[in-house]
Amino acid sequence: MKSTIHSTIGETCIICEEKKEMGIHLYTEFICTDCEKDMLQTDAEDPKYKFYLQQLKKITIPKIYS
Ligand SMILES: [Zn+2]
């Protein structure tokens, strides 16, 4: 587990890899609200969905299934 450093300009989203202020913490990682919303609206058939899953693999999750 990496230590969490809270900076004043937000955190780096693991999906878009940009610094964002608003977002959620998923286990040890940060996902901005934009990406979170985007992911929820993306169909599993959409190529974008695979990209999201790829990015989500950075997170240490016991199990991830769609
Ligand atoms: Zn993002």
N, CA, C, O and the ligand as a Tripos MOL2 file, in Angstrom:
@<TRIPOS>MOLECULE
protein
  265   263    67     0     0
PROTEIN
NO_CHARGES

@<TRIPOS>ATOM
      1 N           0.8370   -1.2070    0.0000 N.3       1 MET1
      2 CA          0.0000    0.0000    0.0000 C.3       1 MET1
      3 C           0.8620    1.2430    0.0000 C.2       1 MET1
      4 O           1.7760    1.3940    0.8110 O.2       1 MET1
      5 N           0.5500    2.1240   -0.9250 N.am      2 LYS2
      6 CA          1.2710    3.3830   -0.9540 C.3       2 LYS2
      7 C           0.6140    4.3540    0.0210 C.2       2 LYS2
      8 O          -0.5800    4.2580    0.3030 O.2       2 LYS2
      9 N           1.3810    5.2540    0.5130 N.am      3 SER3
     10 CA          0.8150    6.2200    1.4260 C.3       3 SER3
     11 C           0.0520    7.2780    0.6580 C.2       3 SER3
     12 O           0.4350    7.6690   -0.4440 O.2       3 SER3
     13 N          -1.0170    7.7260    1.2470 N.am      4 THR4
     14 CA         -1.8460    8.7230    0.5850 C.3       4 THR4
     15 C          -1.3700   10.1230    0.9470 C.2       4 THR4
     16 O          -1.2930   10.5020    2.1160 O.2       4 THR4
     17 N          -1.0600   10.8580   -0.0790 N.am      5 ILE5
     18 CA         -0.6340   12.2360    0.1360 C.3       5 ILE5
     19 C          -1.7290   13.1790   -0.3720 C.2       5 ILE5
     20 O          -2.0950   13.1610   -1.5470 O.2       5 ILE5
     21 N          -2.2170   13.9670    0.5120 N.am      6 HIS6
     22 CA         -3.2680   14.8940    0.1040 C.3       6 HIS6
     23 C          -2.6550   16.2260   -0.3190 C.2       6 HIS6
     24 O          -2.0800   16.9520    0.4930 O.2       6 HIS6
     25 N          -2.7860   16.5190   -1.5680 N.am      7 SER7
     26 CA         -2.2860   17.7920   -2.0530 C.3       7 SER7
     27 C          -3.4510   18.7440   -2.2070 C.2       7 SER7
     28 O          -4.6070   18.3230   -2.2500 O.2       7 SER7
     29 N          -3.1530   20.0050   -2.2890 N.am      8 THR8
     30 CA         -4.2090   21.0120   -2.3550 C.3       8 THR8
     31 C          -4.8490   21.0790   -3.7300 C.2       8 THR8
     32 O          -5.9480   21.6130   -3.8810 O.2       8 THR8
     33 N          -4.1720   20.5440   -4.7270 N.am      9 ILE9
     34 CA         -4.7330   20.6150   -6.0750 C.3       9 ILE9
     35 C          -5.3510   19.2950   -6.5090 C.2       9 ILE9
     36 O          -5.5610   19.0550   -7.6980 O.2       9 ILE9
     37 N          -5.6320   18.4670   -5.5620 N.am     10 GLY10
     38 CA         -6.3110   17.2300   -5.8800 C.3      10 GLY10
     39 C          -5.3730   16.0660   -6.0730 C.2      10 GLY10
     40 O          -4.2080   16.0970   -5.6770 O.2      10 GLY10
     41 N          -5.9170   15.0320   -6.6950 N.am     11 GLU11
     42 CA         -5.1370   13.8170   -6.8800 C.3      11 GLU11
     43 C          -5.1780   13.3820   -8.3340 C.2      11 GLU11
     44 O          -6.0310   13.8130   -9.1110 O.2      11 GLU11
     45 N          -4.2520   12.5360   -8.6750 N.am     12 THR12
     46 CA         -4.1930   12.0560  -10.0460 C.3      12 THR12
     47 C          -5.1630   10.8920  -10.2390 C.2      12 THR12
     48 O          -5.0740    9.8560   -9.5820 O.2      12 THR12
     49 N          -6.0770   11.1070  -11.1540 N.am     13 CYS13
     50 CA         -7.0490   10.0730  -11.4990 C.3      13 CYS13
     51 C          -6.3390    8.9640  -12.2660 C.2      13 CYS13
     52 O          -5.5460    9.2380  -13.1660 O.2      13 CYS13
     53 N          -6.6200    7.7220  -11.9130 N.am     14 ILE14
     54 CA         -5.9360    6.6210  -12.5920 C.3      14 ILE14
     55 C          -6.4960    6.3500  -13.9820 C.2      14 ILE14
     56 O          -5.8750    5.6500  -14.7800 O.2      14 ILE14
     57 N          -7.6690    6.9050  -14.2690 N.am     15 ILE15
     58 CA         -8.2630    6.6820  -15.5860 C.3      15 ILE15
     59 C          -7.7430    7.6950  -16.5960 C.2      15 ILE15
     60 O          -7.1290    7.3220  -17.5960 O.2      15 ILE15
     61 N          -7.9850    8.9680  -16.3380 N.am     16 CYS16
     62 CA         -7.5810    9.9970  -17.2980 C.3      16 CYS16
     63 C          -6.1760   10.5130  -17.0010 C.2      16 CYS16
     64 O          -5.5890   11.2490  -17.7940 O.2      16 CYS16
     65 N          -5.6470   10.1120  -15.8400 N.am     17 GLU17
     66 CA         -4.2980   10.4930  -15.4240 C.3      17 GLU17
     67 C          -4.0840   11.9950  -15.3500 C.2      17 GLU17
     68 O          -2.9950   12.5120  -15.6030 O.2      17 GLU17
     69 N          -5.1680   12.6750  -14.9910 N.am     18 GLU18
     70 CA         -5.0910   14.1110  -14.7870 C.3      18 GLU18
     71 C          -5.3630   14.4160  -13.3220 C.2      18 GLU18
     72 O          -6.0120   13.6470  -12.6120 O.2      18 GLU18
     73 N          -4.8480   15.5590  -12.8960 N.am     19 LYS19
     74 CA         -5.0990   15.9670  -11.5200 C.3      19 LYS19
     75 C          -6.5020   16.5280  -11.4090 C.2      19 LYS19
     76 O          -6.8700   17.4790  -12.0980 O.2      19 LYS19
     77 N          -7.2720   15.9210  -10.5320 N.am     20 LYS20
     78 CA         -8.6430   16.3720  -10.3340 C.3      20 LYS20
     79 C          -8.9110   16.5590   -8.8490 C.2      20 LYS20
     80 O          -8.3360   15.8900   -7.9910 O.2      20 LYS20
     81 N          -9.8150   17.5040   -8.5850 N.am     21 GLU21
     82 CA        -10.1450   17.7670   -7.1850 C.3      21 GLU21
     83 C         -11.2690   16.8790   -6.6940 C.2      21 GLU21
     84 O         -11.2650   16.4080   -5.5560 O.2      21 GLU21
     85 N         -12.2420   16.6580   -7.5850 N.am     22 MET22
     86 CA        -13.4080   15.8870   -7.1930 C.3      22 MET22
     87 C         -13.2900   14.4470   -7.6630 C.2      22 MET22
     88 O         -12.9890   14.1740   -8.8250 O.2      22 MET22
     89 N         -13.5300   13.5470   -6.7460 N.am     23 GLY23
     90 CA        -13.4680   12.1440   -7.1340 C.3      23 GLY23
     91 C         -13.6960   11.2160   -5.9650 C.2      23 GLY23
     92 O         -13.9780   11.6360   -4.8430 O.2      23 GLY23
     93 N         -13.5660    9.9560   -6.2670 N.am     24 ILE24
     94 CA        -13.7640    8.9510   -5.2340 C.3      24 ILE24
     95 C         -12.4930    8.1390   -5.0720 C.2      24 ILE24
     96 O         -11.6610    8.0590   -5.9760 O.2      24 ILE24
     97 N         -12.3640    7.5490   -3.9120 N.am     25 HIS25
     98 CA        -11.2500    6.6480   -3.6810 C.3      25 HIS25
     99 C         -11.7330    5.2200   -3.8090 C.2      25 HIS25
    100 O         -12.6780    4.7920   -3.1460 O.2      25 HIS25
    101 N         -11.0610    4.5050   -4.6710 N.am     26 LEU26
    102 CA        -11.3890    3.0990   -4.8580 C.3      26 LEU26
    103 C         -10.1760    2.3170   -4.3730 C.2      26 LEU26
    104 O          -9.1370    2.2630   -5.0320 O.2      26 LEU26
    105 N         -10.3390    1.7220   -3.2130 N.am     27 TYR27
    106 CA         -9.2140    1.0460   -2.5860 C.3      27 TYR27
    107 C          -8.0590    2.0400   -2.4450 C.2      27 TYR27
    108 O          -8.1960    3.0470   -1.7500 O.2      27 TYR27
    109 N          -6.9430    1.7730   -3.0860 N.am     28 THR28
    110 CA         -5.7850    2.6490   -2.8900 C.3      28 THR28
    111 C          -5.7110    3.7500   -3.9360 C.2      28 THR28
    112 O          -4.8290    4.6070   -3.8750 O.2      28 THR28
    113 N          -6.6190    3.7350   -4.8840 N.am     29 GLU29
    114 CA         -6.5180    4.6630   -6.0040 C.3      29 GLU29
    115 C          -7.6310    5.6930   -6.0350 C.2      29 GLU29
    116 O          -8.6200    5.6020   -5.3080 O.2      29 GLU29
    117 N          -7.4350    6.6770   -6.9040 N.am     30 PHE30
    118 CA         -8.3750    7.7790   -7.0250 C.3      30 PHE30
    119 C          -8.9710    7.8290   -8.4270 C.2      30 PHE30
    120 O          -8.2650    7.7150   -9.4290 O.2      30 PHE30
    121 N         -10.2690    8.0010   -8.4670 N.am     31 ILE31
    122 CA        -10.9610    8.1480   -9.7530 C.3      31 ILE31
    123 C         -11.7810    9.4220   -9.6950 C.2      31 ILE31
    124 O         -12.5780    9.6120   -8.7770 O.2      31 ILE31
    125 N         -11.5870   10.2960  -10.6740 N.am     32 CYS32
    126 CA        -12.3070   11.5580  -10.6620 C.3      32 CYS32
    127 C         -13.7780   11.3400  -11.0130 C.2      32 CYS32
    128 O         -14.1460   10.3350  -11.6210 O.2      32 CYS32
    129 N         -14.5920   12.2860  -10.6250 N.am     33 THR33
    130 CA        -16.0350   12.1510  -10.8390 C.3      33 THR33
    131 C         -16.3780   12.0610  -12.3190 C.2      33 THR33
    132 O         -17.3240   11.3710  -12.6990 O.2      33 THR33
    133 N         -15.6170   12.7520  -13.1470 N.am     34 ASP34
    134 CA        -15.8590   12.7060  -14.5920 C.3      34 ASP34
    135 C         -15.7280   11.2810  -15.1170 C.2      34 ASP34
    136 O         -16.5960   10.7830  -15.8330 O.2      34 ASP34
    137 N         -14.6320   10.6410  -14.7470 N.am     35 CYS35
    138 CA        -14.3850    9.2800  -15.2240 C.3      35 CYS35
    139 C         -15.3640    8.2900  -14.6080 C.2      35 CYS35
    140 O         -15.8140    7.3460  -15.2570 O.2      35 CYS35
    141 N         -15.6790    8.5260  -13.3590 N.am     36 GLU36
    142 CA        -16.6170    7.6390  -12.6810 C.3      36 GLU36
    143 C         -17.9620    7.6630  -13.4030 C.2      36 GLU36
    144 O         -18.5510    6.6190  -13.6840 O.2      36 GLU36
    145 N         -18.4350    8.8730  -13.6950 N.am     37 LYS37
    146 CA        -19.7080    9.0460  -14.3900 C.3      37 LYS37
    147 C         -19.6380    8.4170  -15.7820 C.2      37 LYS37
    148 O         -20.5570    7.7300  -16.2280 O.2      37 LYS37
    149 N         -18.5190    8.6790  -16.4450 N.am     38 ASP38
    150 CA        -18.2890    8.1610  -17.7970 C.3      38 ASP38
    151 C         -18.3370    6.6380  -17.8310 C.2      38 ASP38
    152 O         -18.9560    6.0280  -18.7020 O.2      38 ASP38
    153 N         -17.6670    6.0580  -16.8620 N.am     39 MET39
    154 CA        -17.6040    4.6040  -16.7990 C.3      39 MET39
    155 C         -18.9780    3.9900  -16.6200 C.2      39 MET39
    156 O         -19.3210    2.9860  -17.2450 O.2      39 MET39
    157 N         -19.7540    4.6170  -15.7540 N.am     40 LEU40
    158 CA        -21.0900    4.0930  -15.4680 C.3      40 LEU40
    159 C         -21.9940    4.1840  -16.6940 C.2      40 LEU40
    160 O         -22.9330    3.4020  -16.8470 O.2      40 LEU40
    161 N         -21.6980    5.1500  -17.5650 N.am     41 GLN41
    162 CA        -22.5380    5.3390  -18.7430 C.3      41 GLN41
    163 C         -22.0190    4.5770  -19.9540 C.2      41 GLN41
    164 O         -22.6800    4.5030  -20.9900 O.2      41 GLN41
    165 N         -20.8410    4.0190  -19.8110 N.am     42 THR42
    166 CA        -20.2570    3.3080  -20.9450 C.3      42 THR42
    167 C         -20.7460    1.8700  -21.0030 C.2      42 THR42
    168 O         -20.6870    1.1270  -20.0240 O.2      42 THR42
    169 N         -21.2220    1.5110  -22.1600 N.am     43 ASP43
    170 CA        -21.6910    0.1510  -22.3740 C.3      43 ASP43
    171 C         -20.5060   -0.8110  -22.4050 C.2      43 ASP43
    172 O         -19.4170   -0.4550  -22.8550 O.2      43 ASP43
    173 N         -20.7250   -2.0090  -21.9310 N.am     44 ALA44
    174 CA        -19.6560   -3.0130  -21.8990 C.3      44 ALA44
    175 C         -19.1570   -3.3680  -23.2950 C.2      44 ALA44
    176 O         -18.0480   -3.8810  -23.4490 O.2      44 ALA44
    177 N         -19.9600   -3.1000  -24.2950 N.am     45 GLU45
    178 CA        -19.5830   -3.3930  -25.6790 C.3      45 GLU45
    179 C         -18.7150   -2.2900  -26.2690 C.2      45 GLU45
    180 O         -18.0400   -2.4800  -27.2810 O.2      45 GLU45
    181 N         -18.7470   -1.1570  -25.6260 N.am     46 ASP46
    182 CA        -17.9840   -0.0040  -26.0920 C.3      46 ASP46
    183 C         -16.4790   -0.2300  -25.9050 C.2      46 ASP46
    184 O         -16.0450   -0.6720  -24.8420 O.2      46 ASP46
    185 N         -15.6830    0.0750  -26.9450 N.am     47 PRO47
    186 CA        -14.2250   -0.0760  -26.8280 C.3      47 PRO47
    187 C         -13.6470    0.7230  -25.6530 C.2      47 PRO47
    188 O         -12.6280    0.3540  -25.0700 O.2      47 PRO47
    189 N         -14.3210    1.8140  -25.3290 N.am     48 LYS48
    190 CA        -13.8720    2.6460  -24.2100 C.3      48 LYS48
    191 C         -13.9040    1.8590  -22.9020 C.2      48 LYS48
    192 O         -13.0860    2.0690  -22.0060 O.2      48 LYS48
    193 N         -14.8550    0.9630  -22.8230 N.am     49 TYR49
    194 CA        -15.0330    0.1680  -21.6120 C.3      49 TYR49
    195 C         -13.7890   -0.6630  -21.3110 C.2      49 TYR49
    196 O         -13.3900   -0.8230  -20.1570 O.2      49 TYR49
    197 N         -13.1850   -1.1900  -22.3850 N.am     50 LYS50
    198 CA        -11.9560   -1.9870  -22.2330 C.3      50 LYS50
    199 C         -10.8170   -1.1350  -21.7040 C.2      50 LYS50
    200 O         -10.0010   -1.5810  -20.8980 O.2      50 LYS50
    201 N         -10.7830    0.1000  -22.1780 N.am     51 PHE51
    202 CA         -9.7710    1.0270  -21.7080 C.3      51 PHE51
    203 C          -9.9370    1.2810  -20.2160 C.2      51 PHE51
    204 O          -8.9650    1.3050  -19.4620 O.2      51 PHE51
    205 N         -11.1760    1.4690  -19.8110 N.am     52 TYR52
    206 CA        -11.4370    1.7010  -18.3910 C.3      52 TYR52
    207 C         -11.0040    0.4970  -17.5610 C.2      52 TYR52
    208 O         -10.3790    0.6400  -16.5090 O.2      52 TYR52
    209 N         -11.3410   -0.6660  -18.0450 N.am     53 LEU53
    210 CA        -10.9610   -1.8780  -17.3170 C.3      53 LEU53
    211 C          -9.4500   -1.9940  -17.2030 C.2      53 LEU53
    212 O          -8.9060   -2.3850  -16.1700 O.2      53 LEU53
    213 N          -8.7870   -1.6370  -18.3080 N.am     54 GLN54
    214 CA         -7.3290   -1.6720  -18.3250 C.3      54 GLN54
    215 C          -6.7590   -0.7640  -17.2430 C.2      54 GLN54
    216 O          -5.8460   -1.1380  -16.5060 O.2      54 GLN54
    217 N          -7.3150    0.4250  -17.1680 N.am     55 GLN55
    218 CA         -6.8590    1.3850  -16.1630 C.3      55 GLN55
    219 C          -7.1830    0.9040  -14.7520 C.2      55 GLN55
    220 O          -6.4090    1.1040  -13.8160 O.2      55 GLN55
    221 N          -8.3250    0.2760  -14.6250 N.am     56 LEU56
    222 CA         -8.7620   -0.1920  -13.3110 C.3      56 LEU56
    223 C          -7.8970   -1.3310  -12.7910 C.2      56 LEU56
    224 O          -7.8720   -1.6150  -11.5930 O.2      56 LEU56
    225 N          -7.1920   -1.9750  -13.7070 N.am     57 LYS57
    226 CA         -6.3170   -3.0770  -13.2900 C.3      57 LYS57
    227 C          -5.1730   -2.5840  -12.4070 C.2      57 LYS57
    228 O          -4.5200   -3.3630  -11.7130 O.2      57 LYS57
    229 N          -4.9470   -1.2780  -12.4510 N.am     58 LYS58
    230 CA         -3.9110   -0.6950  -11.5850 C.3      58 LYS58
    231 C          -4.3070   -0.7960  -10.1280 C.2      58 LYS58
    232 O          -3.4660   -0.7510   -9.2290 O.2      58 LYS58
    233 N          -5.5920   -0.9320   -9.9150 N.am     59 ILE59
    234 CA         -6.0850   -1.0090   -8.5470 C.3      59 ILE59
    235 C          -5.9940   -2.4420   -8.0500 C.2      59 ILE59
    236 O          -6.3030   -3.3940   -8.7670 O.2      59 ILE59
    237 N          -5.5720   -2.5630   -6.8370 N.am     60 THR60
    238 CA         -5.5110   -3.8880   -6.2340 C.3      60 THR60
    239 C          -6.8750   -4.2170   -5.6430 C.2      60 THR60
    240 O          -7.2240   -3.7690   -4.5510 O.2      60 THR60
    241 N          -7.6130   -4.9860   -6.3660 N.am     61 ILE61
    242 CA         -8.9400   -5.3850   -5.9300 C.3      61 ILE61
    243 C          -8.9760   -6.8970   -5.8120 C.2      61 ILE61
    244 O          -8.4440   -7.6030   -6.6680 O.2      61 ILE61
    245 N          -9.5830   -7.3830   -4.7840 N.am     62 PRO62
    246 CA         -9.6770   -8.8280   -4.6190 C.3      62 PRO62
    247 C         -10.2810   -9.5060   -5.8500 C.2      62 PRO62
    248 O          -9.8540  -10.5850   -6.2590 O.2      62 PRO62
    249 N         -11.2820   -8.8450   -6.4250 N.am     63 LYS63
    250 CA        -12.0340   -9.4500   -7.5200 C.3      63 LYS63
    251 C         -12.7540   -8.3410   -8.2690 C.2      63 LYS63
    252 O         -13.3690   -7.4700   -7.6530 O.2      63 LYS63
    253 N         -12.6810   -8.3690   -9.5980 N.am     64 ILE64
    254 CA        -13.4610   -7.3910  -10.3630 C.3      64 ILE64
    255 C         -14.1630   -8.0630  -11.5200 C.2      64 ILE64
    256 O         -13.5470   -8.6700  -12.3960 O.2      64 ILE64
    257 N         -15.4640   -7.9310  -11.4890 N.am     65 TYR65
    258 CA        -16.2850   -8.4840  -12.5630 C.3      65 TYR65
    259 C         -17.3330   -7.4810  -12.9750 C.2      65 TYR65
    260 O         -17.8390   -6.7170  -12.1540 O.2      65 TYR65
    261 N         -17.6490   -7.4870  -14.2290 N.am     66 SER66
    262 CA        -18.6860   -6.5640  -14.6800 C.3      66 SER66
    263 C         -20.0140   -7.3010  -14.7980 C.2      66 SER66
    264 O         -21.0240   -6.7000  -15.1660 O.2      66 SER66
    265 ZN        -10.3970   10.9500  -14.5010 Zn       67 ZN67
@<TRIPOS>BOND
     1     1     2 1
     2     2     3 1
     3     3     4 2
     4     3     5 am
     5     5     6 1
     6     6     7 1
     7     7     8 2
     8     7     9 am
     9     9    10 1
    10    10    11 1
    11    11    12 2
    12    11    13 am
    13    13    14 1
    14    14    15 1
    15    15    16 2
    16    15    17 am
    17    17    18 1
    18    18    19 1
    19    19    20 2
    20    19    21 am
    21    21    22 1
    22    22    23 1
    23    23    24 2
    24    23    25 am
    25    25    26 1
    26    26    27 1
    27    27    28 2
    28    27    29 am
    29    29    30 1
    30    30    31 1
    31    31    32 2
    32    31    33 am
    33    33    34 1
    34    34    35 1
    35    35    36 2
    36    35    37 am
    37    37    38 1
    38    38    39 1
    39    39    40 2
    40    39    41 am
    41    41    42 1
    42    42    43 1
    43    43    44 2
    44    43    45 am
    45    45    46 1
    46    46    47 1
    47    47    48 2
    48    47    49 am
    49    49    50 1
    50    50    51 1
    51    51    52 2
    52    51    53 am
    53    53    54 1
    54    54    55 1
    55    55    56 2
    56    55    57 am
    57    57    58 1
    58    58    59 1
    59    59    60 2
    60    59    61 am
    61    61    62 1
    62    62    63 1
    63    63    64 2
    64    63    65 am
    65    65    66 1
    66    66    67 1
    67    67    68 2
    68    67    69 am
    69    69    70 1
    70    70    71 1
    71    71    72 2
    72    71    73 am
    73    73    74 1
    74    74    75 1
    75    75    76 2
    76    75    77 am
    77    77    78 1
    78    78    79 1
    79    79    80 2
    80    79    81 am
    81    81    82 1
    82    82    83 1
    83    83    84 2
    84    83    85 am
    85    85    86 1
    86    86    87 1
    87    87    88 2
    88    87    89 am
    89    89    90 1
    90    90    91 1
    91    91    92 2
    92    91    93 am
    93    93    94 1
    94    94    95 1
    95    95    96 2
    96    95    97 am
    97    97    98 1
    98    98    99 1
    99    99   100 2
   100    99   101 am
   101   101   102 1
   102   102   103 1
   103   103   104 2
   104   103   105 am
   105   105   106 1
   106   106   107 1
   107   107   108 2
   108   107   109 am
   109   109   110 1
   110   110   111 1
   111   111   112 2
   112   111   113 am
   113   113   114 1
   114   114   115 1
   115   115   116 2
   116   115   117 am
   117   117   118 1
   118   118   119 1
   119   119   120 2
   120   119   121 am
   121   121   122 1
   122   122   123 1
   123   123   124 2
   124   123   125 am
   125   125   126 1
   126   126   127 1
   127   127   128 2
   128   127   129 am
   129   129   130 1
   130   130   131 1
   131   131   132 2
   132   131   133 am
   133   133   134 1
   134   134   135 1
   135   135   136 2
   136   135   137 am
   137   137   138 1
   138   138   139 1
   139   139   140 2
   140   139   141 am
   141   141   142 1
   142   142   143 1
   143   143   144 2
   144   143   145 am
   145   145   146 1
   146   146   147 1
   147   147   148 2
   148   147   149 am
   149   149   150 1
   150   150   151 1
   151   151   152 2
   152   151   153 am
   153   153   154 1
   154   154   155 1
   155   155   156 2
   156   155   157 am
   157   157   158 1
   158   158   159 1
   159   159   160 2
   160   159   161 am
   161   161   162 1
   162   162   163 1
   163   163   164 2
   164   163   165 am
   165   165   166 1
   166   166   167 1
   167   167   168 2
   168   167   169 am
   169   169   170 1
   170   170   171 1
   171   171   172 2
   172   171   173 am
   173   173   174 1
   174   174   175 1
   175   175   176 2
   176   175   177 am
   177   177   178 1
   178   178   179 1
   179   179   180 2
   180   179   181 am
   181   181   182 1
   182   182   183 1
   183   183   184 2
   184   183   185 am
   185   185   186 1
   186   186   187 1
   187   187   188 2
   188   187   189 am
   189   189   190 1
   190   190   191 1
   191   191   192 2
   192   191   193 am
   193   193   194 1
   194   194   195 1
   195   195   196 2
   196   195   197 am
   197   197   198 1
   198   198   199 1
   199   199   200 2
   200   199   201 am
   201   201   202 1
   202   202   203 1
   203   203   204 2
   204   203   205 am
   205   205   206 1
   206   206   207 1
   207   207   208 2
   208   207   209 am
   209   209   210 1
   210   210   211 1
   211   211   212 2
   212   211   213 am
   213   213   214 1
   214   214   215 1
   215   215   216 2
   216   215   217 am
   217   217   218 1
   218   218   219 1
   219   219   220 2
   220   219   221 am
   221   221   222 1
   222   222   223 1
   223   223   224 2
   224   223   225 am
   225   225   226 1
   226   226   227 1
   227   227   228 2
   228   227   229 am
   229   229   230 1
   230   230   231 1
   231   231   232 2
   232   231   233 am
   233   233   234 1
   234   234   235 1
   235   235   236 2
   236   235   237 am
   237   237   238 1
   238   238   239 1
   239   239   240 2
   240   239   241 am
   241   241   242 1
   242   242   243 1
   243   243   244 2
   244   243   245 am
   245   245   246 1
   246   246   247 1
   247   247   248 2
   248   247   249 am
   249   249   250 1
   250   250   251 1
   251   251   252 2
   252   251   253 am
   253   253   254 1
   254   254   255 1
   255   255   256 2
   256   255   257 am
   257   257   258 1
   258   258   259 1
   259   259   260 2
   260   259   261 am
   261   261   262 1
   262   262   263 1
   263   263   264 2
@<TRIPOS>SUBSTRUCTURE
     1 MET1         2 RESIDUE 1 A MET
     2 LYS2         6 RESIDUE 1 A LYS
     3 SER3        10 RESIDUE 1 A SER
     4 THR4        14 RESIDUE 1 A THR
     5 ILE5        18 RESIDUE 1 A ILE
     6 HIS6        22 RESIDUE 1 A HIS
     7 SER7        26 RESIDUE 1 A SER
     8 THR8        30 RESIDUE 1 A THR
     9 ILE9        34 RESIDUE 1 A ILE
    10 GLY10       38 RESIDUE 1 A GLY
    11 GLU11       42 RESIDUE 1 A GLU
    12 THR12       46 RESIDUE 1 A THR
    13 CYS13       50 RESIDUE 1 A CYS
    14 ILE14       54 RESIDUE 1 A ILE
    15 ILE15       58 RESIDUE 1 A ILE
    16 CYS16       62 RESIDUE 1 A CYS
    17 GLU17       66 RESIDUE 1 A GLU
    18 GLU18       70 RESIDUE 1 A GLU
    19 LYS19       74 RESIDUE 1 A LYS
    20 LYS20       78 RESIDUE 1 A LYS
    21 GLU21       82 RESIDUE 1 A GLU
    22 MET22       86 RESIDUE 1 A MET
    23 GLY23       90 RESIDUE 1 A GLY
    24 ILE24       94 RESIDUE 1 A ILE
    25 HIS25       98 RESIDUE 1 A HIS
    26 LEU26      102 RESIDUE 1 A LEU
    27 TYR27      106 RESIDUE 1 A TYR
    28 THR28      110 RESIDUE 1 A THR
    29 GLU29      114 RESIDUE 1 A GLU
    30 PHE30      118 RESIDUE 1 A PHE
    31 ILE31      122 RESIDUE 1 A ILE
    32 CYS32      126 RESIDUE 1 A CYS
    33 THR33      130 RESIDUE 1 A THR
    34 ASP34      134 RESIDUE 1 A ASP
    35 CYS35      138 RESIDUE 1 A CYS
    36 GLU36      142 RESIDUE 1 A GLU
    37 LYS37      146 RESIDUE 1 A LYS
    38 ASP38      150 RESIDUE 1 A ASP
    39 MET39      154 RESIDUE 1 A MET
    40 LEU40      158 RESIDUE 1 A LEU
    41 GLN41      162 RESIDUE 1 A GLN
    42 THR42      166 RESIDUE 1 A THR
    43 ASP43      170 RESIDUE 1 A ASP
    44 ALA44      174 RESIDUE 1 A ALA
    45 GLU45      178 RESIDUE 1 A GLU
    46 ASP46      182 RESIDUE 1 A ASP
    47 PRO47      186 RESIDUE 1 A PRO
    48 LYS48      190 RESIDUE 1 A LYS
    49 TYR49      194 RESIDUE 1 A TYR
    50 LYS50      198 RESIDUE 1 A LYS
    51 PHE51      202 RESIDUE 1 A PHE
    52 TYR52      206 RESIDUE 1 A TYR
    53 LEU53      210 RESIDUE 1 A LEU
    54 GLN54      214 RESIDUE 1 A GLN
    55 GLN55      218 RESIDUE 1 A GLN
    56 LEU56      222 RESIDUE 1 A LEU
    57 LYS57      226 RESIDUE 1 A LYS
    58 LYS58      230 RESIDUE 1 A LYS
    59 ILE59      234 RESIDUE 1 A ILE
    60 THR60      238 RESIDUE 1 A THR
    61 ILE61      242 RESIDUE 1 A ILE
    62 PRO62      246 RESIDUE 1 A PRO
    63 LYS63      250 RESIDUE 1 A LYS
    64 ILE64      254 RESIDUE 1 A ILE
    65 TYR65      258 RESIDUE 1 A TYR
    66 SER66      262 RESIDUE 1 A SER
    67 ZN67       265 GROUP 0 **** ****
